[in-house]
Amino acid sequence: MLQAPAPRVRQLGMVNWLGFWTLYVREVRRFLKVATQTIVAPVVTTLLFLAVFLLAFGGQQRHVGDIPYVEFLAPGLIMMAMAQNAFANTSSSLMIAKIQGNIVDVLMPPLSPGELTWGFALGGVTRGLLVGLVVGATMLVFVPLGFRHPAFILFHAVAASLLLSLLGVVGAIWADKFDHIAAVTNFVVTPLSFLSGTFYSIERLPPPWHGIALWNPFFYMIDGFRYGFIGHADAPIWLGVAVMLGSNVWLLGLCYALIARGYKLKA
């Protein structure tokens, strides 16, 4: 009778691709199961913002320089929807796991801090990009969006979604309860989003507010993304690219360090 081979240690190689892919797929399936909340709701909210600023404030007759205000506003709203949903995905996933006590299911498998960081982060990026795609497609019905520089649109969409996704990881690791993550949303993400030039051009801001706006990393993700659509930017476009890359590298390092240390994740 043939005997089954003795169990042996599985060699995973430099990267546990199967574990990483499994974590990523879990994150994607998690938000797709409630697509009405995670995909449809942001579309409705973004269209409401568009309606308020165009109808209530007479935005259809307004211009920002030579650009119709509706074409100036729309890319910023799309980006804001992408960024906020990327943040919500990672922060809620980790926060729920910590509160319910099943974070151990993620920490016990043979996944390195880097694999955990990228698994969670790319789940948030996927949700952000999907929301941006659906919101943008819906907005095309109402707004004549142009596509002047598609490469900048794609770069800033991915970079901004990654930035907010990583910020969600950091916030959820730091938070001890849902009130804490709500504080990050209310006092960090939302103010920086609304003060990023989404609804206005910072060229109209008087000093020192113009200079302060240039220190807001959210401004560069809005400005670069809008540049891809209308061909106009309020700041040097390559400075914005550098800020986005630098911010993401710093947040990646911070997430890696926190997860490797097990900060507020391991008893």
N, C-alpha and C positions, 0 to 999 in steps of 0.2 A: 504494500500500500504506500502510495506517495505521501510524504509528509509536507505540510506547509512550511515554507521557508521561515526561519526565525526572524522575529521583528528586528529592525535595525533603525538607526537614526537616519532621518531623511535629510539629505544635503540640499540646502536651499540656494546656494550660490551667493553672489554679492547682494542680490536683491530678491526678496520674496515676492515675485511677481504675482503669484496666485493669491497670496494674502492681501497684497495691495489692491489688486483688481476686485477681490471680494468686498473689501471695505468700501471702495469707490462705488461699486454697483449697489451696495446696501444704502449708501447715502443718496444715490439717485432715485432708487425705488422708494425710499422713505418719503421724498417730497412729491413724487409722481402719484402716490396713492391718494394724496389729498390735493389733486391738481386744481380743484375749484378754489381752494384757499391759496395755493402757492403760485399758480399761473394765471388763472382767470381774474382773481381779485386785484392784482397789480395793474392789469389792463384797465379795469373800471376806474381805479383810483387815479391813474395817469390821465385818462381822458377827462375826468372831473377837473383836475388841475388845468388842463388845456382849455376846457370850457370856461372856467372861472376867469382866467387871465385874458382870454380872447373876447368873451361876451360881456362879462361884468365890467371890465376895465377898458373896453373899446380897443383891444389889441389888434383887431383885424386892420385898423387904419394906421397903426403905429409902425415905425421903422427904427432899426438900430443901425445908424449910418445909412447905407444904401440897401440894407437887408430887411425884408419884411419881418416883423416881430414874430410872426407865427413860425417862420423858418428858423429864426434864431432860438426860439423857445423849445421847439420840439426835440432836438437832439439832447438838450439838457434834461428834459423830462424822461427820455428813454434811459439815459445814463443813470439818473437818480433811481429809477425802478430797478435797473440791473444791480446797482451797488447795494441798495438796501435789502434786496432779496438774497444776494450772496452772503451778506452779513447774517441775516436771519437764519439761513440754512445751517451754517456751522455752529452758530451760537446756540440755537435751539437743540441741535443734535447732541452736542456735548453737555449742555446744561441738563437736559432730560436724563441723559445717561448718569450724570453725577447724582441728581436728586433721587432717581429710582434705584441707584446702587448697582446698575448693570454696566458701569464703566469697566468693571473687571473683565467683561467679555471682550473688550477691545485691547486691554493691557496684557492679558495672559497669552494670546497667540504670539508666535515668533515674528513680530513686526517691529522693525527698528523705529526710533523716533522720527527719522526722515520719512519712512513709509507711512507712519500714522499722520504726520503733518500733511503730506501730499494727498493722502487718501481723503482726509476730511476737506482739505482746501479745494481739491478738484471737484468734489461733490458740490460745494458752494459755487464754484466757477460755472459748472454746468447749469445749475439753476439760474444763476445770473444771466448767462448768455441766452438760455431758453426764454426767460422772461423778456429780455431785450428784443429777441427776435419776434416774439408774439406781439409785444407792444409796438414795435416798429412797423410790423406788417399791418396792424390795425390802424396806426396813425397815418399810414400812407393813404388811407381812404379819405382823410380830412386835410392832410398837409402835403403840399408838393415838395417832398424831400429830395434833395440832390445828393449825388454821391461823387464829390469832387476828388477825394483821396481815400479810396477804399482801404488801403494798407493802414492808414492812421485810424480809421474807424475800427478795424479788426484789432489792432494793437491795443488801443485804449480800452476797448470792450473787455479784452482778456485781462489786461493789466489791472484795470479798476475792479473787475470781479474778483481777481486774486487778492488784491489789497484788502478789500472789505471781507473776503472770506477768511483771510489770515487774522484780520482784526477781530472777527467773530470767534476764532479759536482762542486768541489771547483773552478776550473778554470773558468767555465761558470758563476758561481755566481759572481766572482770577475770581470769578463770582462764586459766592457761597449759596445764593438763592436767586429766585427769579427777579426779585427787586433790584439786585445788583446789576443784572444784565439789562434790565429796563433802564437803569440809570445810565449805562453806557450808551444805549440807544437814544435816550432823551437829552443827554447832556454832552454827547460827543458826536455821534453819527448824524443825528438830525440837524443840530446847529451848523456843523461843518458842511452838510449838504445844502442847506438853505442859504448859507453865506459863501457859496462857491461860485457865484455868478450864473447859477442856473436860470434865474428869472431876469437878469440884468447884465449889462456889460460893466466890468470893473473899471473901464476907462472913464466912466462917469463919476466914479467915487472920488471925493476930495481927499487930500492928505489929512491925517495919516492913514485913512481907511484903505486907500489904494495899496499902500505898502503892506499893510496887515493882510490884505487879501492874498498877496503874493506868497505869504508864508503858509497858506492853507493848501495842503496836498490835494484836497478834493477839488480845488479850483483847476488844477492842471489836468485832472482826468476829464472834467467837464469841457475845458477849453480845447484840449486836443481832440476829443471825440467830436465836438462841434465843428472844429476845423476840417475834419474829414468830410463833413456834409456841406458846409457853406464856403470853405476855403478862406476863412478869416479867423485869426486867433488874437486874443488880447495880450498874450505873452509870447516870447520866443518859443517856437514849437519844439525845438530840440532840447531846450531847458526843461520843458514839460516831460519829454521822454525820459530825460535823465532823472528827474524827480520821481517819476513812477517806478523806474527800475531800481533806484536807490531805496525807495520806501519798501518795495516788495522784498528786496534782498535782506533789509534790516528786519522786517517782520518774519521772514522765513527763519532767520537765525534765532530770533526771540522765541518763536514757537518751538523750534527744535530744542532749544535749551530748556524751556519749561517742561516739555514732555519728557526729555531725557532725565531731568531731575525728578520728575513725578510730582511737581509742585501742585498741591491741592488735588492730586489725582490718586495718589497712593497713600494708604493709611500709615 
